[in-house]
């Protein structure tokens, strides 16, 4: 089975996400706690600033390693067991050893309270604009 360019870019994003030591610390904390944690609890557990933790959580949620639960004005984060269990399959898929349908889909905007696919006014491109983001 051949790996398409689009698939290669997707899986490279997953591997890049795990290439950061702070994100690995966050995943380890969430995996060991086995319960949803607030950003404040995660900040206390990994000893980095709140804005840094929030950015790492956004990336981890977009690549499906964590799940965000919105409760009122709070967001709680937990490990995505299904994604973590099948992550080795992504490496195996890249090596041609597993079927694509055994892998989770990416979740861009996973931490956003906005409806998926909706863009904020700041991120909208003018009509007729070309180029990549």
N, C-alpha and C positions, 0 to 999 in steps of 0.2 A: 504494500500500500504506500502510495506516495504522499508526502506531506505538502500541502499547498502553501503558498506564500502567506495567505491569510492565517492558516493554522499555525504556521511557524511564528508569526508575529504575536499571536495570542499566547502561545505557550512560552515564548521568550518573555512576555510580560509577566506571566506567572512566576517564572524563575527569577526575573529581576526583582519582583516583589519580595521574594524570600532571601534576596542577597543583602538585605540590610539587617545588621545585628539588633537594632531596636525593634524592628518588626518581629524578628525571631523571639526576642524577649517577651513581647506582647502576646504572641501566639502561645508561648510556653506558659505564661501566666494564665491565660484564658483556658488552656487545655488542662492545667493542673487544678484550677478552681472548679471547673465543670458547672459553672452557673453564670448567668449574665452579670456583667460588671459595668459600673458607671465609668465615665472617663476619669473622674476623680480617684476611684479605686485603682484604675490602671496606672495613672500618674504616680500614685504612692508606691505601686508595686515595681515600676521600672525606673523611677527616679529621673524622669525627664519632664520638661515643661508640658503644660496642658495643650498648647497649640501644636507642639511637635507630636504628641500622642494623638491628637485629633486628626492630623494629616496622615499619620501612619494608619490609623483605623479606617480612614476613608479609602486608602489604597487597598488595605486588606479586605474591606467589604466589596470593593469593585472587582477584585479578583476572586471573590467568593470564599476566602479563607475564614472570614467572620461574618456573622449575621447581626444586623442591628434591629433592635426592638424599640420602637418609639412608644413611650409611656408619658402622656401629657407633654410637658416641656422637656422631659429627660429622654436620653437615648441610652440604652443598655446594649452591651456587646457581648456576644458569646461565640465560642468556636463553632464553625460549621463542620460538624462531625462527618457529614457525607463528603464534603470537599476534601477534608484532610485524609479520610480513608482512601479516596480515589486519586489523590495527588501522585502517589507512585505510578499510577496508571498513565498519567500524563508523560512522565519520563519514559515509560515503556512504549507509549504510542509514538513518541518521537523516534524511538529506536525500532519501531515497526512491530511491536509485540502485543498490542491491544487494540480493540476496536474503538473508533471515535465515539460511539454512542454510550460508552462507559464513563465519559467525562462530563463534568458540570459545565454549564454555559457561564460566560462572564456576566457580571452585573454592573455595568457602568451606572453611576449615580445611585448606588445602593444605599448610601447614607442620607440621601436627600429626602426631604419631606414633600418635595414637588412630585407631581405625577411623572412617571418615567417617560422619557422622550420629550418632555417640555423643557425648553431652554429659558434661562433667566434673561432679562433684557441685556445684561452685561455680556452674555456669551453669544448672543445672536449675531450672525454675520449679515451684512447688508445684502439685499437681493442682488444677485448677479455677481457677487464676489466669488473669486476663485481662490484656490490654494488650500493647503492643508493647515489644520490646527496643530 
